[in-house]
Amino acid sequence: MTSSPPIMIVGAGVLGLCTAFALKQRGHAVRLVDPGRPNASVVAAGMIAPAMESAIDDLSPDQARLLKDGRDLWPAFARESGIVLMRRPAEWRGGEADRIGARLAALGFDLTRDGDRVITTDDWQVEPGQAMAALKAALGEALIAGEAAEVEAGAAGAWRLRVGERWIAASGLVVATGAAPAFEGLPPATRAQIDAIQPIRGQIGVARAALTDQVKRGPGAYVAPMGSGAVVGATMEPGRRDTAPDTQTGRRLLEAAWRVLGRSPQPLEVDWRAGVRGATADGLPLAGPAPDGERLFLALAPRRNGWLLGPLVGSAVADWIEGRTPSPDARALDPRRF
């Protein structure tokens, strides 16, 4: 008796990895195509930060609740995947503390005030390098190195995917290619939806010096622990796809970072990096059935909340693939909402 072809996931950023991991945990045969180059999930601080993200972006109660639901999946997900989850306080410092504090309170997040500092225990962090290595190790032989060039749709939800010169049969297809343009062979409405994703360039800097023992945010910048050093970030530059770090942007981020830390500027060796994220019109990712194409699914465009929403996106896509009744969160991320 022959087994069914695997479900193919194209893209090895956080959403693709989390989706592949969720499906594998549920007993599905999966393969994930990893192009092997740096992506936006690596150029990140690994924030699991529903509280600060909700306050900074002035999200609605429903959106804030969805981010909190995504955060609540992390303890079990981290245990199962081998990801180190750091649950330490995060704080806002400096200007706009009253606004940030008021928004956190109105949305039901934990907070304490200390002068111009707003502190919450509702925000956590992972280190992207360690987290991606853990997920790839857990997937093992499910990883396929290469570039997905095109797909062909077959009967009854069957797909064929070309990776390099090799064609691979699939019983379902998940597109998790970040902000990249749609590849050849996808149906028209799906191509249009992928190509409508807004690219957003983000620049961060990785410093060797240990500048802080917890996430500190403020107007214009954040500083967070990263390994034995720290990460300084980050910009949000809509419409840009270039990834060459900009010196002037780095200088502005550092100036704001020193203000957040409440310290005088000092010489600091920083490795500046830039990545391109994707965003939809409502700021929430696309996670679920594509608008056309049988057994075709999307896991795309989390804006700057890829790490926060990774387990939720993976679970939502797996539920759709299995034909389960979608949760309210899964319905909120359904690509067909547009």
C-alpha positions in Angstrom: 0.0 0.0 0.0 1.4 3.4 -1.0 1.2 6.3 1.4 -0.1 9.7 0.5 2.3 12.4 -0.6 3.4 14.8 2.1 2.0 18.3 2.8 4.5 20.8 1.4 5.3 24.0 3.2 7.2 26.6 1.1 9.3 29.0 3.2 11.4 28.5 6.4 10.6 31.7 8.3 8.8 31.5 11.7 5.4 30.9 10.2 6.5 28.2 7.9 8.5 26.4 10.6 5.7 26.7 13.1 3.1 25.3 10.6 5.4 22.4 9.7 6.0 21.7 13.3 2.3 21.7 14.2 1.4 19.4 11.4 4.2 17.0 12.2 3.1 17.0 15.9 -0.3 15.9 14.7 1.1 13.0 12.7 1.1 14.4 9.2 3.8 13.7 6.7 5.3 17.1 5.9 8.2 18.5 3.9 9.4 22.1 4.3 11.3 23.9 1.5 14.1 26.0 3.0 15.9 28.3 0.6 18.7 28.6 3.2 19.1 32.4 3.1 18.5 34.9 6.0 14.9 36.0 6.3 13.0 38.5 8.4 12.5 35.9 11.2 16.2 36.0 11.8 16.5 39.8 11.6 14.2 40.2 14.7 14.4 40.5 18.5 12.0 37.6 19.1 9.4 39.6 20.9 6.4 37.7 22.3 4.9 41.0 23.3 1.1 41.3 23.2 1.0 44.0 25.8 3.4 46.6 24.4 2.5 45.9 20.8 -1.2 46.4 21.6 -0.5 49.6 23.4 2.0 51.1 20.9 -0.2 50.4 17.9 -3.5 51.3 19.8 -5.1 48.0 18.9 -8.7 47.2 19.4 -9.7 45.0 22.4 -10.4 42.1 19.9 -7.0 42.4 18.3 -5.3 42.7 21.7 -7.1 39.6 22.8 -5.9 37.7 19.7 -2.3 38.7 20.4 -2.7 37.5 24.0 -4.2 34.2 22.8 -1.1 33.8 20.6 1.2 34.5 23.6 -0.7 31.9 25.7 0.2 29.1 23.3 3.9 29.7 23.8 4.7 27.8 27.1 3.5 24.5 25.7 4.9 25.2 22.2 8.3 26.0 23.7 8.4 22.8 25.8 7.4 20.6 22.8 9.9 22.3 20.3 12.9 22.9 22.6 12.7 26.6 22.3 14.0 28.6 25.3 11.2 31.0 26.4 12.3 33.9 28.5 9.5 35.2 30.8 11.0 38.3 32.3 9.4 41.8 32.7 9.4 44.3 29.9 9.2 48.1 30.4 8.4 51.3 28.6 10.6 54.3 29.6 10.4 58.0 28.9 7.8 60.0 26.9 4.3 58.7 26.4 4.4 56.7 29.6 0.9 57.9 30.5 -0.6 56.9 27.2 1.1 53.5 27.2 0.0 52.8 30.8 -3.5 53.9 30.1 -3.8 51.6 27.0 -2.3 48.6 28.9 -4.9 49.1 31.7 -7.8 49.6 29.3 -6.9 46.4 27.4 -6.5 44.3 30.6 -2.8 43.8 30.6 -0.7 43.6 33.8 1.2 46.8 34.6 3.0 48.7 37.4 4.1 52.3 37.3 7.4 53.8 38.6 7.7 57.4 37.6 8.1 57.5 33.8 8.5 53.7 33.7 5.6 51.3 32.8 6.4 47.7 33.6 4.5 44.6 32.4 5.0 40.8 33.0 2.7 40.0 30.0 5.5 40.3 27.4 8.1 37.6 26.9 10.9 36.9 24.4 12.7 34.2 22.5 16.1 34.3 20.7 15.4 33.9 17.0 18.6 32.0 16.2 18.0 29.4 19.0 14.3 29.2 18.2 14.8 28.5 14.5 17.6 26.0 15.2 15.3 24.1 17.6 12.4 24.0 15.1 14.6 22.8 12.3 16.1 20.2 14.5 12.6 19.0 15.5 11.7 18.8 11.8 14.8 16.8 10.9 14.6 15.1 7.5 11.4 17.0 6.7 13.5 19.9 5.6 14.4 20.2 1.9 17.1 22.6 0.9 16.3 24.5 -2.3 14.3 27.2 -4.0 10.6 26.6 -4.9 10.3 27.7 -8.5 6.8 26.8 -9.6 3.8 24.6 -8.8 1.2 22.7 -10.7 -2.3 21.9 -9.5 -3.6 18.4 -10.0 -6.9 16.7 -9.3 -8.6 16.5 -5.9 -6.2 18.9 -4.2 -3.0 17.3 -5.4 0.0 19.5 -6.2 3.4 19.2 -7.7 6.1 21.6 -6.6 9.4 22.2 -8.5 12.4 22.6 -6.3 15.4 23.3 -8.5 15.1 20.7 -11.3 13.2 18.2 -9.1 9.4 17.9 -9.0 7.8 16.8 -5.7 4.3 15.5 -5.3 2.2 17.0 -2.5 -1.2 16.3 -0.9 -1.5 19.9 0.1 0.4 23.1 -0.2 1.2 25.9 2.3 2.7 29.1 1.0 4.8 30.7 3.8 7.2 32.8 1.7 7.1 36.0 3.7 6.9 39.2 1.7 8.3 37.6 -1.5 6.3 37.8 -4.7 4.1 34.9 -5.7 5.8 32.0 -7.5 4.7 30.6 -10.8 1.7 28.3 -11.1 -0.4 29.6 -8.2 -4.0 30.4 -9.1 -4.9 34.0 -10.0 -6.7 35.1 -6.8 -4.0 33.6 -4.6 -1.3 35.4 -6.7 -3.2 38.7 -6.4 -3.5 38.3 -2.6 0.2 37.5 -2.1 1.3 40.3 -4.4 -1.0 42.7 -2.4 1.1 42.1 0.8 2.9 45.3 1.8 6.6 44.9 2.3 8.0 46.6 5.4 11.7 47.0 5.8 13.1 46.7 9.4 16.6 47.5 10.6 18.0 46.3 13.8 21.5 46.2 15.4 23.2 43.4 17.3 25.7 44.6 19.9 28.2 42.5 21.7 27.8 44.5 24.9 25.2 43.4 27.5 23.2 46.6 27.7 20.2 45.4 29.5 18.8 42.3 31.4 15.2 42.8 30.1 13.4 44.4 27.2 13.3 48.2 27.5 11.2 50.3 25.1 10.7 54.0 24.6 10.1 56.6 21.9 12.0 55.7 18.8 13.7 52.4 19.9 13.9 49.3 22.0 16.8 47.5 23.6 16.6 43.8 24.4 18.9 41.1 25.6 20.3 38.8 22.9 22.7 36.0 23.8 25.6 37.6 25.7 24.9 41.0 24.1 21.9 43.0 23.1 19.7 43.9 20.1 18.8 47.5 19.3 15.8 48.2 17.1 13.8 48.7 15.1 12.5 50.6 12.1 9.3 50.0 10.2 9.7 51.3 6.6 6.7 50.5 4.5 7.2 49.9 0.8 10.9 49.0 1.0 12.4 45.7 0.0 16.1 46.6 0.2 18.1 44.9 2.9 21.4 46.8 2.9 21.8 48.4 6.4 21.7 52.2 6.4 24.3 54.0 8.5 22.2 57.1 9.2 19.3 54.9 10.3 21.6 53.0 12.7 22.8 56.3 14.2 19.2 57.4 14.9 18.3 54.1 16.5 21.4 54.2 18.7 20.6 57.8 19.8 17.1 56.7 20.8 18.4 53.5 22.4 20.7 55.4 24.8 17.8 57.7 25.8 15.7 54.6 26.5 18.5 53.2 28.7 18.9 56.5 30.4 22.7 56.5 29.7 25.1 58.7 27.9 26.2 57.6 24.5 29.4 55.6 24.4 31.4 53.7 21.7 29.6 50.5 20.8 30.3 47.9 18.2 27.0 47.1 16.4 26.3 44.6 13.5 23.4 46.3 11.6 21.0 44.1 9.8 17.8 44.6 7.7 15.0 42.3 6.8 11.7 42.6 5.0 8.4 41.7 6.7 5.0 41.5 5.1 1.7 43.1 6.3 -1.9 43.0 5.3 -4.4 45.8 5.3 -5.7 45.0 8.8 -2.2 44.2 10.2 -3.1 40.5 10.9 -1.5 37.6 9.1 -3.1 35.4 6.5 -3.4 31.9 8.0 -5.8 29.4 6.4 -7.3 28.5 3.0 -6.2 30.5 0.0 -9.0 32.3 -1.9 -8.8 29.8 -4.8 -7.2 26.4 -5.2 -8.1 23.2 -3.5 -5.8 22.1 -0.6 -3.9 25.4 -0.9 -3.2 27.4 2.3 -1.4 30.6 3.3 0.8 31.4 6.3 1.9 34.9 5.6 2.3 38.6 6.5 2.4 38.8 10.4 3.7 42.4 10.2 6.1 42.6 13.2 4.4 39.9 15.2 5.7 36.8 13.5 7.3 35.3 16.6 4.4 36.2 18.8 1.8 34.6 16.4 3.8 31.7 15.0 2.3 28.9 17.1 -1.2 30.4 16.6 -0.8 30.6 12.9 0.6 27.0 12.8 -2.3 25.7 14.8 -4.9 27.6 12.7 -3.5 26.3 9.4 -3.3 22.8 10.7 -6.9 23.0 11.8 -8.0 24.2 8.4 -6.0 21.4 6.7 -7.7 18.8 9.0 -11.2 20.2 8.4 -11.7 21.1 12.0 -14.2 23.8 13.0 -12.1 27.0 13.1 -11.7 28.8 16.4 -12.6 32.5 16.6 -8.9 33.3 16.3 -8.5 31.1 13.2 -11.5 32.8 11.6 -10.0 36.2 12.3 -6.9 35.1 10.3 -8.8 33.5 7.4 -7.2 34.8 4.2 -10.7 34.9 2.6 -11.7 37.8 5.0 -10.5 40.1 2.3 
